[in-house]
Amino acid sequence: MTRVLEGPQGAVMARVPTNSPFRSGPDESASVPAILAIEMAAQAASAWESSPEDAAPEAGERRYLVGLRSIQLHTTQLNANDEFLCRIKLLTLALPLRIYSFEVADSAGVCVASGELSTFFDPGS
């Protein structure tokens, strides 16, 4: 994640780290598997869940990605040098479970992945 964007729902900008073991190819044309877009979306959800409007988690509170649904990967590889816009929208809140829809787009605005993800936090951790 490179930065969290303003707004009532979760949106972050994300990049693949230059030292990622998933990178393949020469630096200027490196690519990564498109499935990494799901990790970007999960981090967007985590950032939103930790926002002041959403009662920031207690120190040490564990949060988990527990479900994926209706995942669509619109490509097999992502440009590892690109910046991606990850948007999430809260669909269901039944604490400690949350379900979000997500969309990840490349810097040209092309959707590379979409679907739903579920998170769970352990209030006793």
mmCIF file of the C-alpha atoms, coordinates in Angstrom:
data_MODEL
# 
_entry.id   MODEL 
# 
loop_
_atom_site.group_PDB 
_atom_site.id 
_atom_site.type_symbol 
_atom_site.label_atom_id 
_atom_site.label_alt_id 
_atom_site.label_comp_id 
_atom_site.label_asym_id 
_atom_site.label_entity_id 
_atom_site.label_seq_id 
_atom_site.pdbx_PDB_ins_code 
_atom_site.Cartn_x 
_atom_site.Cartn_y 
_atom_site.Cartn_z 
_atom_site.occupancy 
_atom_site.B_iso_or_equiv 
_atom_site.pdbx_formal_charge 
_atom_site.auth_seq_id 
_atom_site.auth_comp_id 
_atom_site.auth_asym_id 
_atom_site.auth_atom_id 
_atom_site.pdbx_PDB_model_num 
ATOM 1   C CA . MET A 1 1   ? 0.000   0.000   0.000   1.00 0.00 ? 1   MET A CA 1 
ATOM 2   C CA . THR A 1 2   ? 1.405   3.401   -0.894  1.00 0.00 ? 2   THR A CA 1 
ATOM 3   C CA . ARG A 1 3   ? -1.345  5.659   0.431   1.00 0.00 ? 3   ARG A CA 1 
ATOM 4   C CA . VAL A 1 4   ? -4.893  5.704   1.759   1.00 0.00 ? 4   VAL A CA 1 
ATOM 5   C CA . LEU A 1 5   ? -7.286  7.966   -0.147  1.00 0.00 ? 5   LEU A CA 1 
ATOM 6   C CA . GLU A 1 6   ? -9.953  10.169  1.413   1.00 0.00 ? 6   GLU A CA 1 
ATOM 7   C CA . GLY A 1 7   ? -13.571 9.093   1.326   1.00 0.00 ? 7   GLY A CA 1 
ATOM 8   C CA . PRO A 1 8   ? -16.370 7.291   3.161   1.00 0.00 ? 8   PRO A CA 1 
ATOM 9   C CA . GLN A 1 9   ? -15.373 3.889   1.775   1.00 0.00 ? 9   GLN A CA 1 
ATOM 10  C CA . GLY A 1 10  ? -11.994 2.253   1.545   1.00 0.00 ? 10  GLY A CA 1 
ATOM 11  C CA . ALA A 1 11  ? -9.679  3.244   -1.275  1.00 0.00 ? 11  ALA A CA 1 
ATOM 12  C CA . VAL A 1 12  ? -5.935  2.857   -1.342  1.00 0.00 ? 12  VAL A CA 1 
ATOM 13  C CA . MET A 1 13  ? -3.172  3.109   -3.890  1.00 0.00 ? 13  MET A CA 1 
ATOM 14  C CA . ALA A 1 14  ? -0.870  0.102   -3.956  1.00 0.00 ? 14  ALA A CA 1 
ATOM 15  C CA . ARG A 1 15  ? 2.368   -1.018  -5.612  1.00 0.00 ? 15  ARG A CA 1 
ATOM 16  C CA . VAL A 1 16  ? 4.194   -4.325  -5.719  1.00 0.00 ? 16  VAL A CA 1 
ATOM 17  C CA . PRO A 1 17  ? 7.387   -4.014  -3.624  1.00 0.00 ? 17  PRO A CA 1 
ATOM 18  C CA . THR A 1 18  ? 10.555  -3.993  -5.729  1.00 0.00 ? 18  THR A CA 1 
ATOM 19  C CA . ASN A 1 19  ? 11.920  -6.873  -3.641  1.00 0.00 ? 19  ASN A CA 1 
ATOM 20  C CA . SER A 1 20  ? 8.778   -9.021  -4.018  1.00 0.00 ? 20  SER A CA 1 
ATOM 21  C CA . PRO A 1 21  ? 9.617   -12.677 -4.696  1.00 0.00 ? 21  PRO A CA 1 
ATOM 22  C CA . PHE A 1 22  ? 6.633   -12.742 -7.074  1.00 0.00 ? 22  PHE A CA 1 
ATOM 23  C CA . ARG A 1 23  ? 8.282   -10.350 -9.554  1.00 0.00 ? 23  ARG A CA 1 
ATOM 24  C CA . SER A 1 24  ? 9.547   -11.932 -12.760 1.00 0.00 ? 24  SER A CA 1 
ATOM 25  C CA . GLY A 1 25  ? 11.282  -10.511 -15.804 1.00 0.00 ? 25  GLY A CA 1 
ATOM 26  C CA . PRO A 1 26  ? 13.623  -7.547  -16.250 1.00 0.00 ? 26  PRO A CA 1 
ATOM 27  C CA . ASP A 1 27  ? 12.993  -4.627  -13.883 1.00 0.00 ? 27  ASP A CA 1 
ATOM 28  C CA . GLU A 1 28  ? 11.537  -2.331  -16.571 1.00 0.00 ? 28  GLU A CA 1 
ATOM 29  C CA . SER A 1 29  ? 9.008   -4.958  -17.714 1.00 0.00 ? 29  SER A CA 1 
ATOM 30  C CA . ALA A 1 30  ? 8.590   -7.017  -14.536 1.00 0.00 ? 30  ALA A CA 1 
ATOM 31  C CA . SER A 1 31  ? 5.260   -8.686  -13.907 1.00 0.00 ? 31  SER A CA 1 
ATOM 32  C CA . VAL A 1 32  ? 3.511   -10.469 -11.040 1.00 0.00 ? 32  VAL A CA 1 
ATOM 33  C CA . PRO A 1 33  ? 0.605   -12.932 -10.932 1.00 0.00 ? 33  PRO A CA 1 
ATOM 34  C CA . ALA A 1 34  ? -2.762  -11.145 -11.025 1.00 0.00 ? 34  ALA A CA 1 
ATOM 35  C CA . ILE A 1 35  ? -3.844  -12.983 -7.884  1.00 0.00 ? 35  ILE A CA 1 
ATOM 36  C CA . LEU A 1 36  ? -1.766  -10.427 -5.933  1.00 0.00 ? 36  LEU A CA 1 
ATOM 37  C CA . ALA A 1 37  ? -4.608  -7.964  -6.601  1.00 0.00 ? 37  ALA A CA 1 
ATOM 38  C CA . ILE A 1 38  ? -6.570  -9.876  -3.950  1.00 0.00 ? 38  ILE A CA 1 
ATOM 39  C CA . GLU A 1 39  ? -3.841  -9.096  -1.401  1.00 0.00 ? 39  GLU A CA 1 
ATOM 40  C CA . MET A 1 40  ? -4.074  -5.427  -2.385  1.00 0.00 ? 40  MET A CA 1 
ATOM 41  C CA . ALA A 1 41  ? -7.843  -5.496  -1.780  1.00 0.00 ? 41  ALA A CA 1 
ATOM 42  C CA . ALA A 1 42  ? -7.380  -7.229  1.582   1.00 0.00 ? 42  ALA A CA 1 
ATOM 43  C CA . GLN A 1 43  ? -4.925  -4.517  2.626   1.00 0.00 ? 43  GLN A CA 1 
ATOM 44  C CA . ALA A 1 44  ? -7.440  -1.863  1.558   1.00 0.00 ? 44  ALA A CA 1 
ATOM 45  C CA . ALA A 1 45  ? -10.037 -3.510  3.820   1.00 0.00 ? 45  ALA A CA 1 
ATOM 46  C CA . SER A 1 46  ? -7.540  -3.615  6.679   1.00 0.00 ? 46  SER A CA 1 
ATOM 47  C CA . ALA A 1 47  ? -6.730  0.077   6.232   1.00 0.00 ? 47  ALA A CA 1 
ATOM 48  C CA . TRP A 1 48  ? -10.431 0.969   6.256   1.00 0.00 ? 48  TRP A CA 1 
ATOM 49  C CA . GLU A 1 49  ? -11.095 -1.171  9.336   1.00 0.00 ? 49  GLU A CA 1 
ATOM 50  C CA . SER A 1 50  ? -8.296  0.654   11.137  1.00 0.00 ? 50  SER A CA 1 
ATOM 51  C CA . SER A 1 51  ? -9.606  4.131   10.316  1.00 0.00 ? 51  SER A CA 1 
ATOM 52  C CA . PRO A 1 52  ? -10.744 6.471   13.117  1.00 0.00 ? 52  PRO A CA 1 
ATOM 53  C CA . GLU A 1 53  ? -14.343 6.379   11.818  1.00 0.00 ? 53  GLU A CA 1 
ATOM 54  C CA . ASP A 1 54  ? -14.340 2.627   12.283  1.00 0.00 ? 54  ASP A CA 1 
ATOM 55  C CA . ALA A 1 55  ? -13.109 2.278   15.873  1.00 0.00 ? 55  ALA A CA 1 
ATOM 56  C CA . ALA A 1 56  ? -9.447  1.474   15.405  1.00 0.00 ? 56  ALA A CA 1 
ATOM 57  C CA . PRO A 1 57  ? -8.425  -1.995  16.561  1.00 0.00 ? 57  PRO A CA 1 
ATOM 58  C CA . GLU A 1 58  ? -6.927  -2.514  19.974  1.00 0.00 ? 58  GLU A CA 1 
ATOM 59  C CA . ALA A 1 59  ? -3.189  -3.143  20.079  1.00 0.00 ? 59  ALA A CA 1 
ATOM 60  C CA . GLY A 1 60  ? -2.495  -6.731  19.157  1.00 0.00 ? 60  GLY A CA 1 
ATOM 61  C CA . GLU A 1 61  ? -6.032  -7.432  17.937  1.00 0.00 ? 61  GLU A CA 1 
ATOM 62  C CA . ARG A 1 62  ? -5.848  -10.058 15.202  1.00 0.00 ? 62  ARG A CA 1 
ATOM 63  C CA . ARG A 1 63  ? -7.719  -9.658  11.928  1.00 0.00 ? 63  ARG A CA 1 
ATOM 64  C CA . TYR A 1 64  ? -8.033  -12.335 9.292   1.00 0.00 ? 64  TYR A CA 1 
ATOM 65  C CA . LEU A 1 65  ? -9.032  -12.650 5.657   1.00 0.00 ? 65  LEU A CA 1 
ATOM 66  C CA . VAL A 1 66  ? -11.477 -15.559 5.930   1.00 0.00 ? 66  VAL A CA 1 
ATOM 67  C CA . GLY A 1 67  ? -13.339 -15.678 2.636   1.00 0.00 ? 67  GLY A CA 1 
ATOM 68  C CA . LEU A 1 68  ? -13.300 -14.870 -1.057  1.00 0.00 ? 68  LEU A CA 1 
ATOM 69  C CA . ARG A 1 69  ? -16.304 -14.999 -3.333  1.00 0.00 ? 69  ARG A CA 1 
ATOM 70  C CA . SER A 1 70  ? -17.163 -14.269 -6.971  1.00 0.00 ? 70  SER A CA 1 
ATOM 71  C CA . ILE A 1 71  ? -13.521 -13.490 -7.758  1.00 0.00 ? 71  ILE A CA 1 
ATOM 72  C CA . GLN A 1 72  ? -12.830 -12.317 -11.294 1.00 0.00 ? 72  GLN A CA 1 
ATOM 73  C CA . LEU A 1 73  ? -9.258  -11.884 -12.473 1.00 0.00 ? 73  LEU A CA 1 
ATOM 74  C CA . HIS A 1 74  ? -9.416  -10.005 -15.775 1.00 0.00 ? 74  HIS A CA 1 
ATOM 75  C CA . THR A 1 75  ? -5.794  -10.781 -16.644 1.00 0.00 ? 75  THR A CA 1 
ATOM 76  C CA . THR A 1 76  ? -3.166  -13.329 -15.645 1.00 0.00 ? 76  THR A CA 1 
ATOM 77  C CA . GLN A 1 77  ? -0.280  -10.917 -14.996 1.00 0.00 ? 77  GLN A CA 1 
ATOM 78  C CA . LEU A 1 78  ? 0.051   -7.395  -13.598 1.00 0.00 ? 78  LEU A CA 1 
ATOM 79  C CA . ASN A 1 79  ? 2.712   -4.850  -14.480 1.00 0.00 ? 79  ASN A CA 1 
ATOM 80  C CA . ALA A 1 80  ? 4.880   -4.936  -11.360 1.00 0.00 ? 80  ALA A CA 1 
ATOM 81  C CA . ASN A 1 81  ? 5.884   -1.289  -11.878 1.00 0.00 ? 81  ASN A CA 1 
ATOM 82  C CA . ASP A 1 82  ? 2.319   0.035   -12.024 1.00 0.00 ? 82  ASP A CA 1 
ATOM 83  C CA . GLU A 1 83  ? 0.318   1.679   -9.247  1.00 0.00 ? 83  GLU A CA 1 
ATOM 84  C CA . PHE A 1 84  ? -3.113  0.195   -8.551  1.00 0.00 ? 84  PHE A CA 1 
ATOM 85  C CA . LEU A 1 85  ? -6.296  1.757   -7.189  1.00 0.00 ? 85  LEU A CA 1 
ATOM 86  C CA . CYS A 1 86  ? -8.033  -0.602  -4.756  1.00 0.00 ? 86  CYS A CA 1 
ATOM 87  C CA . ARG A 1 87  ? -11.612 0.257   -3.810  1.00 0.00 ? 87  ARG A CA 1 
ATOM 88  C CA . ILE A 1 88  ? -13.688 -1.584  -1.250  1.00 0.00 ? 88  ILE A CA 1 
ATOM 89  C CA . LYS A 1 89  ? -17.288 -1.172  -0.161  1.00 0.00 ? 89  LYS A CA 1 
ATOM 90  C CA . LEU A 1 90  ? -18.756 -2.627  3.011   1.00 0.00 ? 90  LEU A CA 1 
ATOM 91  C CA . LEU A 1 91  ? -21.654 -4.919  2.094   1.00 0.00 ? 91  LEU A CA 1 
ATOM 92  C CA . THR A 1 92  ? -22.409 -6.676  5.386   1.00 0.00 ? 92  THR A CA 1 
ATOM 93  C CA . LEU A 1 93  ? -21.469 -5.999  8.985   1.00 0.00 ? 93  LEU A CA 1 
ATOM 94  C CA . ALA A 1 94  ? -22.173 -8.766  11.486  1.00 0.00 ? 94  ALA A CA 1 
ATOM 95  C CA . LEU A 1 95  ? -19.366 -8.314  13.982  1.00 0.00 ? 95  LEU A CA 1 
ATOM 96  C CA . PRO A 1 96  ? -16.870 -9.829  14.140  1.00 0.00 ? 96  PRO A CA 1 
ATOM 97  C CA . LEU A 1 97  ? -17.437 -10.616 10.427  1.00 0.00 ? 97  LEU A CA 1 
ATOM 98  C CA . ARG A 1 98  ? -17.428 -8.067  7.600   1.00 0.00 ? 98  ARG A CA 1 
ATOM 99  C CA . ILE A 1 99  ? -18.042 -8.635  3.917   1.00 0.00 ? 99  ILE A CA 1 
ATOM 100 C CA . TYR A 1 100 ? -16.757 -6.204  1.283   1.00 0.00 ? 100 TYR A CA 1 
ATOM 101 C CA . SER A 1 101 ? -16.992 -5.914  -2.471  1.00 0.00 ? 101 SER A CA 1 
ATOM 102 C CA . PHE A 1 102 ? -13.750 -4.858  -4.100  1.00 0.00 ? 102 PHE A CA 1 
ATOM 103 C CA . GLU A 1 103 ? -12.311 -3.693  -7.380  1.00 0.00 ? 103 GLU A CA 1 
ATOM 104 C CA . VAL A 1 104 ? -8.651  -3.246  -8.270  1.00 0.00 ? 104 VAL A CA 1 
ATOM 105 C CA . ALA A 1 105 ? -7.743  -1.119  -11.303 1.00 0.00 ? 105 ALA A CA 1 
ATOM 106 C CA . ASP A 1 106 ? -4.410  -0.372  -12.950 1.00 0.00 ? 106 ASP A CA 1 
ATOM 107 C CA . SER A 1 107 ? -3.100  3.153   -13.553 1.00 0.00 ? 107 SER A CA 1 
ATOM 108 C CA . ALA A 1 108 ? -5.049  3.321   -16.838 1.00 0.00 ? 108 ALA A CA 1 
ATOM 109 C CA . GLY A 1 109 ? -8.282  2.678   -14.918 1.00 0.00 ? 109 GLY A CA 1 
ATOM 110 C CA . VAL A 1 110 ? -8.723  -0.851  -16.287 1.00 0.00 ? 110 VAL A CA 1 
ATOM 111 C CA . CYS A 1 111 ? -10.245 -3.271  -13.779 1.00 0.00 ? 111 CYS A CA 1 
ATOM 112 C CA . VAL A 1 112 ? -7.807  -6.150  -13.205 1.00 0.00 ? 112 VAL A CA 1 
ATOM 113 C CA . ALA A 1 113 ? -9.693  -7.915  -10.388 1.00 0.00 ? 113 ALA A CA 1 
ATOM 114 C CA . SER A 1 114 ? -13.030 -7.769  -8.588  1.00 0.00 ? 114 SER A CA 1 
ATOM 115 C CA . GLY A 1 115 ? -15.126 -9.791  -6.181  1.00 0.00 ? 115 GLY A CA 1 
ATOM 116 C CA . GLU A 1 116 ? -16.005 -10.049 -2.503  1.00 0.00 ? 116 GLU A CA 1 
ATOM 117 C CA . LEU A 1 117 ? -13.844 -10.663 0.526   1.00 0.00 ? 117 LEU A CA 1 
ATOM 118 C CA . SER A 1 118 ? -14.685 -11.396 4.148   1.00 0.00 ? 118 SER A CA 1 
ATOM 119 C CA . THR A 1 119 ? -12.686 -10.384 7.202   1.00 0.00 ? 119 THR A CA 1 
ATOM 120 C CA . PHE A 1 120 ? -12.918 -11.541 10.804  1.00 0.00 ? 120 PHE A CA 1 
ATOM 121 C CA . PHE A 1 121 ? -11.397 -10.064 13.913  1.00 0.00 ? 121 PHE A CA 1 
ATOM 122 C CA . ASP A 1 122 ? -10.817 -11.908 17.134  1.00 0.00 ? 122 ASP A CA 1 
ATOM 123 C CA . PRO A 1 123 ? -11.953 -9.545  19.900  1.00 0.00 ? 123 PRO A CA 1 
ATOM 124 C CA . GLY A 1 124 ? -10.305 -11.796 22.483  1.00 0.00 ? 124 GLY A CA 1 
ATOM 125 C CA . SER A 1 125 ? -6.838  -11.730 20.932  1.00 0.00 ? 125 SER A CA 1 
# 
